[in-house]
């Protein structure tokens, strides 16, 4: 007997994050830069955490960085991920200075380590949403 695997949950989109998700559909990973002090920020936020300015611009990140920290998931927290274990969840520091969390793909979870060079890859789970993940650079 086999049990159907449910669909994976998708990110919740808001008015603050919609332009970010529009960017991923074009193959761009957009980060915000404060128009007043140039501090980068991610995820999208209405206010700069450095100077409290509400003015910002969106710029595409290069898509490269290093693993800041990670964990390996050996047991699916929800049934939708049952076929993926074991897999690594990584917190990546992009070259622009912001930290981004996602899954590591295209490598064994046991090979992931702090300081590992990585790059973004695109994973479209549905027609209207393109997800991002990381792979070894
Ligand atoms: Zn600022």
Boltz pocket constraint, residues with backbone or C-beta under 6 A from the ligand:
constraints:
  - pocket:
      binder: B
      contacts: [[A, 34], [A, 35], [A, 36], [A, 37], [A, 38], [A, 39], [A, 48], [A, 49], [A, 50], [A, 51], [A, 52], [A, 53]]
      max_distance: 6.0
